[in-house]
Amino acid sequence: MKPQGWDEFLKHLAREYGVQGKLKEIFLVRFAYENWRKPDEEIWEMAEAASHETYKKQMTKIYSYFSADKDNGCPELELGSKGPGKFQILREWFKDIKYPQWKNHPTPILAEKSVIDTYISRPPVESDCYQEINRPGSLIRIKSPEKTGKTSLLKHLLAQADSWGHSTVYINCQVAEKAMFASLDRFCRWFSANVSRELGLKPQLDEYWDEELFGSLISCQTYFQSYLLEQINGPLFLALDNLDRIFEYPDIARDFLPLLRCWHEEANNLEIWQNLRLAIANSTEIYIQLDANQSPFNVGRAIKLPGFSLEQLENLASSYGLPKNEDNQRFIGDLIALVAGHPYLSRLALEARVRGEKNILPNAATQGGIYAAHLRHHWDNLQKQPELLTAMGEVVNSSDKGARLEPITAYKLESMGLIQLKGDLAQPSCQLYQLYFREEQTGSDLQ
């Protein structure tokens, strides 16, 4: 028997995890109750995918939204695992875990515009990026912790570039299977083929590629210069999201990352490279050794994503349909004081407010609060790295001025979004982390 409200539940999932556009359409069809037992060969036509091969690639992207490495993701869904079964794993998790949670606390489907699609501008970030996109051969570097809006900004910039008539490509490095990192050549071919596909061009790798004679990097550069950029004959805005994934493979990172810088600098020498405008986004710091003259992380335009201001948070609350009354204004003020305008944490609180939950902020730092999964995720990561756990203990138990940490440790905690650096001193990035980690360490050796 079809679970009550299953279709509404799927829409809620799509909104919660940010599944949009064609991927959302396919997701709703594939996980519809009446389609659970149908094979993929039937589903791809029902979902109006361009081909069965395209459908499979789109499903891989869908799985990435719910994977184990994401906050509140399915613990058993590993993207790098081989073989079938991801659909069954995710379906059972939806049915046995997520659906009962939603049934007990159903989220109203918000009218007209999906809240998750609401983009909140953070001036001057957007205008700075617009200038770069229209500058020949530009490179935009976006580095900020997870869940702070990097992907939303990239998607916004892609839409803007598209409106100007630029060709646009979005590549999420997180969805690349582990096998694609088996060698530099395998990764470069995967990367080049996916850019081709996103541009609607037939991959012509073999016509431009000769690993044995020229090497993978020259082959990749030749493919872009002589085929892709020649074919589109105009500006190409290429956005690379979750570049951190490459950091996990130092041998590939040492070669591929300098290639990105090379393309940026080639705009000074060859006119055709002026058409390429790059944007790269990553959460964590890269710790492998890169020559300063080859690193793409010290050239181009660096973009820092601040937390939402009070006005921006009020605009977000309005998009959720929350009335601008005294109670909600007080709630928003208390929320910004607690999470310092953190986009993801702010959205979770506003969604809970829409659902009518009580004591949202007083219980925020507790195991039963709305941030429980997010906080446990950080706590688990710290426990796997004792030196970071010790350092975080020093930070939350320090004076208001903060604690002095060893540089690499400070960089790592800042990359995780747990601290902010003021000069040489580290402070918790928001009051929520101060309360939670101080409480968690009560009775431990870190006192």
C-alpha positions as CSV (number, residue, x, y, z in Angstrom):
1,M,0.0,0.0,0.0
2,K,1.3,3.4,-0.9
3,P,2.6,5.3,2.1
4,Q,0.3,8.3,2.9
5,G,1.6,11.5,1.5
6,W,4.5,9.8,-0.3
7,D,4.5,12.3,-3.2
8,E,4.6,15.2,-0.9
9,F,7.4,13.5,1.1
10,L,9.5,13.2,-2.1
11,K,9.0,16.9,-2.9
12,H,10.1,17.7,0.7
13,L,13.3,15.6,0.2
14,A,14.0,17.3,-3.1
15,R,13.7,20.7,-1.4
16,E,15.7,19.7,1.7
17,Y,18.6,18.3,-0.3
18,G,18.6,20.9,-3.1
19,V,17.7,18.6,-6.0
20,Q,16.5,20.9,-8.7
21,G,15.6,21.2,-12.4
22,K,15.7,18.0,-14.6
23,L,17.3,16.1,-11.7
24,K,14.3,16.8,-9.5
25,E,11.9,15.6,-12.3
26,I,13.8,12.3,-12.6
27,F,14.1,11.9,-8.8
28,L,10.3,12.3,-8.4
29,V,9.6,9.7,-11.1
30,R,12.2,7.2,-10.0
31,F,11.2,7.1,-6.4
32,A,7.5,7.3,-6.9
33,Y,5.9,4.4,-5.1
34,E,4.4,2.9,-8.2
35,N,7.8,2.8,-9.8
36,W,9.8,1.1,-7.0
37,R,9.9,-2.3,-8.7
38,K,10.3,-1.1,-12.3
39,P,13.8,-1.5,-13.9
40,D,15.8,1.5,-15.0
41,E,15.2,0.6,-18.6
42,E,11.5,1.5,-18.2
43,I,12.1,4.6,-16.0
44,W,14.3,6.6,-18.2
45,E,11.7,6.9,-20.9
46,M,9.0,7.8,-18.3
47,A,11.3,10.5,-16.9
48,E,11.9,11.8,-20.5
49,A,15.6,11.5,-20.2
50,A,17.5,12.1,-23.5
51,S,18.9,8.5,-23.4
52,H,19.4,5.6,-21.1
53,E,23.1,6.6,-20.8
54,T,22.1,10.2,-19.9
55,Y,19.6,8.9,-17.4
56,K,22.2,6.8,-15.6
57,K,24.5,9.8,-15.4
58,Q,21.7,11.9,-14.0
59,M,20.9,9.2,-11.4
60,T,24.6,9.3,-10.3
61,K,24.2,13.0,-9.7
62,I,21.0,12.4,-7.8
63,Y,22.7,9.9,-5.5
64,S,25.5,12.4,-4.8
65,Y,22.9,14.7,-3.1
66,F,22.1,11.9,-0.5
67,S,25.6,10.3,-0.2
68,A,27.2,9.3,3.1
69,D,29.7,12.1,2.9
70,K,27.0,14.8,3.1
71,D,25.5,16.2,6.3
72,N,22.4,14.2,7.1
73,G,23.1,11.8,4.1
74,C,22.4,8.1,3.9
75,P,25.1,6.4,5.9
76,E,25.2,3.3,3.7
77,L,25.3,5.1,0.3
78,E,28.9,5.2,-0.8
79,L,29.3,6.9,-4.2
80,G,32.6,5.1,-4.9
81,S,31.2,1.6,-4.4
82,K,30.9,-0.6,-7.4
83,G,27.9,-2.5,-8.7
84,P,24.2,-1.9,-8.6
85,G,22.1,-1.4,-5.5
86,K,22.3,2.3,-4.8
87,F,18.6,2.7,-5.7
88,Q,17.5,0.0,-3.3
89,I,19.8,1.4,-0.5
90,L,18.4,4.9,-0.9
91,R,14.7,3.7,-1.3
92,E,14.9,1.7,2.0
93,W,16.5,4.6,3.8
94,F,13.8,6.9,2.6
95,K,11.1,4.4,3.5
96,D,12.4,3.3,6.9
97,I,14.2,6.4,8.2
98,K,13.3,9.6,6.5
99,Y,9.6,9.0,5.8
100,P,8.7,8.3,9.5
101,Q,10.6,11.4,10.5
102,W,8.7,13.5,8.0
103,K,5.4,11.9,8.9
104,N,5.9,12.9,12.5
105,H,6.9,16.4,11.5
106,P,5.5,17.1,8.0
107,T,6.8,20.2,6.3
108,P,4.3,22.3,4.5
109,I,4.9,22.6,0.7
110,L,5.6,26.3,0.4
111,A,3.5,28.1,-2.2
112,E,4.9,28.8,-5.7
113,K,8.6,29.4,-5.4
114,S,10.6,26.6,-3.7
115,V,12.5,28.1,-0.7
116,I,15.6,26.0,-1.5
117,D,15.7,27.8,-4.9
118,T,15.7,31.3,-3.2
119,Y,19.0,33.0,-3.8
120,I,20.0,35.6,-1.3
121,S,22.5,38.1,-2.6
122,R,25.5,39.1,-0.5
123,P,26.8,42.3,-2.0
124,P,29.5,43.0,-3.2
125,V,30.1,39.3,-3.9
126,E,27.9,39.0,-7.0
127,S,29.0,42.3,-8.6
128,D,32.7,41.3,-8.1
129,C,32.1,38.0,-9.8
130,Y,30.2,39.6,-12.7
131,Q,33.2,41.8,-13.4
132,E,35.4,38.7,-13.5
133,I,33.1,36.7,-15.7
134,N,33.2,39.5,-18.3
135,R,37.0,39.8,-18.1
136,P,38.9,37.7,-20.7
137,G,40.8,34.7,-19.2
138,S,39.6,35.4,-15.7
139,L,39.8,33.0,-12.7
140,I,37.4,33.2,-9.7
141,R,38.4,31.4,-6.5
142,I,35.7,30.7,-4.0
143,K,36.8,29.1,-0.7
144,S,34.6,28.8,2.3
145,P,33.4,26.0,4.6
146,E,30.8,23.5,3.7
147,K,27.2,24.6,3.6
148,T,27.9,28.3,3.2
149,G,26.5,28.8,-0.3
150,K,29.4,28.1,-2.7
151,T,27.2,25.9,-5.0
152,S,24.3,28.4,-4.8
153,L,26.7,31.2,-5.9
154,L,28.1,29.1,-8.7
155,K,24.6,28.2,-10.0
156,H,23.6,31.9,-9.8
157,L,26.7,33.0,-11.7
158,L,26.1,30.3,-14.3
159,A,22.5,31.6,-14.9
160,Q,23.8,35.1,-15.2
161,A,26.5,34.1,-17.6
162,D,24.0,32.2,-19.6
163,S,21.7,35.3,-19.8
164,W,24.7,37.2,-21.4
165,G,24.9,34.5,-24.1
166,H,28.1,32.8,-22.7
167,S,28.4,29.1,-22.9
168,T,28.3,27.6,-19.4
169,V,29.5,24.3,-17.9
170,Y,29.1,23.1,-14.3
171,I,31.3,20.2,-13.2
172,N,30.9,18.8,-9.7
173,C,34.1,16.9,-8.9
174,Q,32.2,15.1,-6.0
175,V,30.2,13.0,-8.4
176,A,33.3,11.5,-10.2
177,E,33.6,7.8,-9.4
178,K,36.7,6.6,-7.6
179,A,37.8,4.8,-10.8
180,M,38.1,8.2,-12.5
181,F,41.1,9.0,-10.2
182,A,43.0,5.8,-11.1
183,S,45.5,7.9,-13.1
184,L,46.0,11.4,-14.3
185,D,45.1,10.4,-17.9
186,R,41.8,8.8,-16.7
187,F,40.8,11.9,-14.8
188,C,41.7,14.3,-17.6
189,R,39.7,12.3,-20.1
190,W,36.7,12.1,-17.7
191,F,37.0,15.9,-17.2
192,S,37.3,16.7,-20.9
193,A,34.4,14.3,-21.9
194,N,32.1,15.8,-19.3
195,V,32.8,19.4,-20.4
196,S,32.0,18.2,-24.0
197,R,28.8,16.6,-23.0
198,E,27.7,19.7,-21.0
199,L,28.3,21.9,-24.1
200,G,26.3,19.5,-26.2
201,L,29.4,18.5,-28.2
202,K,30.3,15.0,-29.2
203,P,33.5,14.0,-27.4
204,Q,36.3,13.7,-29.8
205,L,39.1,12.7,-27.4
206,D,40.9,10.2,-29.6
207,E,41.4,12.7,-32.4
208,Y,43.3,15.1,-30.1
209,W,44.7,12.8,-27.4
210,D,48.1,11.1,-27.4
211,E,49.2,10.3,-23.8
212,E,52.3,8.3,-24.9
213,L,53.7,11.0,-27.2
214,F,52.6,14.3,-25.6
215,G,51.3,13.3,-22.1
216,S,47.9,13.8,-20.5
217,L,48.2,17.5,-19.7
218,I,49.2,18.6,-23.2
219,S,46.5,16.3,-24.6
220,C,43.9,17.9,-22.4
221,Q,45.1,21.4,-23.2
222,T,45.1,20.7,-26.9
223,Y,41.6,19.2,-26.7
224,F,40.3,22.4,-25.1
225,Q,42.2,24.8,-27.3
226,S,41.8,23.1,-30.7
227,Y,38.3,21.5,-30.2
228,L,36.1,22.9,-27.4
229,L,37.0,26.6,-27.5
230,E,37.1,26.6,-31.3
231,Q,33.7,24.9,-31.5
232,I,31.9,27.3,-29.2
233,N,33.7,30.4,-30.6
234,G,32.7,32.7,-27.7
235,P,33.1,33.1,-23.9
236,L,32.9,29.8,-21.9
237,F,32.2,30.1,-18.1
238,L,33.4,26.9,-16.6
239,A,32.6,26.3,-12.9
240,L,34.4,23.6,-11.0
241,D,32.6,22.7,-7.7
242,N,33.9,20.7,-4.8
243,L,37.5,20.8,-6.1
244,D,38.5,19.4,-2.7
245,R,37.8,15.9,-4.2
246,I,41.0,16.2,-6.2
247,F,43.0,17.1,-3.1
248,E,42.5,13.5,-2.0
249,Y,44.7,12.3,-4.9
250,P,48.0,14.2,-4.5
251,D,49.6,12.8,-7.7
252,I,46.7,14.0,-9.8
253,A,46.3,17.3,-7.9
254,R,50.0,18.2,-8.4
255,D,49.6,18.0,-12.2
256,F,46.0,19.1,-12.8
257,L,45.8,22.1,-10.6
258,P,48.8,23.8,-12.3
259,L,47.1,23.1,-15.6
260,L,44.2,25.3,-14.5
261,R,46.6,28.2,-13.7
262,C,48.3,27.6,-17.1
263,W,45.0,28.1,-18.9
264,H,44.3,31.3,-16.9
265,E,47.8,32.6,-17.9
266,E,47.5,31.5,-21.5
267,A,45.0,34.3,-22.0
268,N,48.0,36.7,-22.1
269,N,49.5,34.8,-25.0
270,L,46.7,33.3,-27.1
271,E,43.5,35.1,-27.9
272,I,41.4,31.9,-27.9
273,W,42.2,31.3,-24.2
274,Q,40.6,34.7,-23.4
275,N,37.3,33.0,-24.0
276,L,37.7,30.7,-21.0
277,R,36.6,32.1,-17.7
278,L,37.1,29.8,-14.7
279,A,35.5,29.6,-11.3
280,I,36.8,27.1,-8.8
281,A,35.1,26.3,-5.4
282,N,36.5,24.4,-2.5
283,S,35.9,24.0,1.2
284,T,39.2,22.8,2.6
285,E,42.7,24.0,2.4
286,I,45.1,22.1,0.0
287,Y,48.1,20.8,2.0
288,I,50.1,19.1,-0.8
289,Q,53.2,21.0,-1.9
290,L,52.6,23.2,-5.0
291,D,55.1,25.5,-6.5
292,A,53.9,29.1,-5.8
293,N,54.4,29.8,-9.5
294,Q,52.1,26.9,-10.5
295,S,49.3,27.1,-7.9
296,P,45.9,28.4,-9.1
297,F,45.2,29.5,-5.5
298,N,47.3,32.6,-5.5
299,V,46.1,34.1,-8.8
300,G,42.8,35.5,-10.1
301,R,40.0,37.0,-7.9
302,A,39.5,35.5,-4.4
303,I,35.9,35.6,-3.2
304,K,35.0,35.3,0.5
305,L,31.4,34.3,1.4
306,P,30.3,36.1,4.5
307,G,27.3,35.0,6.7
308,F,23.9,36.5,6.1
309,S,23.4,39.9,7.5
310,L,20.3,40.8,9.5
311,E,18.7,42.3,6.4
312,Q,19.5,39.2,4.2
313,L,18.2,36.9,6.9
314,E,15.0,38.9,7.0
315,N,14.7,38.5,3.2
316,L,15.2,34.8,3.5
317,A,12.5,34.6,6.2
318,S,10.1,36.5,4.0
319,S,10.7,34.0,1.2
320,Y,9.6,31.2,3.6
321,G,6.4,33.1,4.1
322,L,7.1,34.1,7.7
323,P,5.2,37.3,8.6
324,K,7.3,40.3,9.6
325,N,5.9,40.6,13.2
326,E,7.6,41.2,16.5
327,D,7.9,37.5,17.4
328,N,9.6,36.6,14.1
329,Q,11.9,39.7,14.3
330,R,13.0,38.6,17.7
331,F,13.6,35.1,16.5
332,I,15.7,36.3,13.6
333,G,17.7,38.5,15.8
334,D,18.4,35.6,18.2
335,L,19.2,33.3,15.3
336,I,21.8,35.6,13.8
337,A,23.4,35.9,17.2
338,L,23.5,32.1,17.6
339,V,24.8,31.0,14.1
340,A,26.4,34.3,12.9
341,G,24.3,34.2,9.7
342,H,25.5,30.8,8.6
343,P,23.3,30.1,5.5
344,Y,22.7,26.3,6.1
345,L,22.1,26.7,9.8
346,S,19.8,29.7,9.2
347,R,17.7,27.8,6.7
348,L,17.3,24.8,9.0
349,A,16.0,27.1,11.8
350,L,13.6,28.9,9.5
351,E,12.2,25.6,8.1
352,A,11.6,24.5,11.7
353,R,9.9,27.9,12.4
354,V,7.6,27.3,9.4
355,R,6.8,23.8,10.7
356,G,5.7,25.4,14.0
357,E,8.3,23.7,16.2
358,K,8.8,25.1,19.7
359,N,12.0,26.0,21.6
360,I,14.1,25.9,18.4
361,L,16.9,28.1,19.6
362,P,17.0,27.2,23.3
363,N,17.5,23.5,22.3
364,A,19.7,24.3,19.3
365,A,23.0,23.0,20.9
366,T,21.4,19.8,22.4
367,Q,21.3,16.2,21.1
368,G,17.5,16.7,20.5
369,G,17.8,20.0,18.7
370,I,17.5,20.8,15.0
371,Y,21.3,20.9,14.5
372,A,21.9,17.5,16.1
373,A,23.0,15.7,12.9
374,H,25.2,18.7,11.8
375,L,26.9,18.9,15.2
376,R,27.4,15.2,15.5
377,H,29.0,15.2,12.0
378,H,31.6,17.7,13.2
379,W,32.1,16.0,16.5
380,D,32.7,12.6,14.8
381,N,35.3,14.3,12.4
382,L,37.1,15.8,15.4
383,Q,37.3,12.6,17.2
384,K,39.0,11.0,14.3
385,Q,41.7,13.7,14.5
386,P,42.7,14.0,18.2
387,E,44.9,17.0,17.6
388,L,42.0,19.0,16.2
389,L,39.7,17.9,19.0
390,T,42.3,19.1,21.5
391,A,42.7,22.4,19.7
392,M,38.9,22.9,19.5
393,G,38.8,22.3,23.3
394,E,41.4,25.1,23.8
395,V,39.3,27.5,21.6
396,V,35.9,27.0,23.3
397,N,37.5,27.1,26.8
398,S,39.6,30.2,26.1
399,S,38.9,33.8,27.0
400,D,36.9,36.0,24.7
401,K,40.1,37.0,22.9
402,G,40.6,33.4,21.7
403,A,43.4,30.8,21.6
404,R,46.7,30.7,19.8
405,L,46.9,27.5,17.7
406,E,49.6,25.9,15.5
407,P,49.1,27.3,12.0
408,I,48.2,24.0,10.2
409,T,45.7,23.1,12.9
410,A,44.2,26.6,12.8
411,Y,43.8,26.3,9.0
412,K,42.1,22.9,9.2
413,L,39.6,24.0,11.8
414,E,38.9,27.2,9.9
415,S,38.4,25.2,6.7
416,M,35.8,23.1,8.6
417,G,34.0,26.3,9.5
418,L,34.4,25.7,13.2
419,I,36.6,28.7,14.0
420,Q,37.4,32.2,12.8
421,L,40.8,33.7,12.9
422,K,41.3,37.3,14.2
423,G,45.0,37.9,13.8
424,D,46.8,35.0,15.3
425,L,44.0,34.1,17.7
426,A,41.2,31.5,17.0
427,Q,37.6,32.0,18.2
428,P,34.5,29.8,17.6
429,S,32.9,30.8,14.4
430,C,29.5,31.1,16.1
431,Q,27.9,30.8,19.5
432,L,26.3,27.5,18.6
433,Y,29.7,25.8,18.3
434,Q,30.9,27.4,21.5
435,L,27.9,26.0,23.4
436,Y,28.0,22.5,21.8
437,F,31.7,21.7,22.0
438,R,32.1,23.1,25.5
439,E,29.2,20.9,26.6
440,E,30.5,17.8,24.8
441,Q,33.8,18.1,26.4
442,T,32.5,18.3,29.9
443,G,34.1,15.5,31.9
444,S,36.7,14.7,29.1
445,D,40.5,15.0,29.3
446,L,40.3,18.3,27.5
447,Q,39.2,20.3,30.5
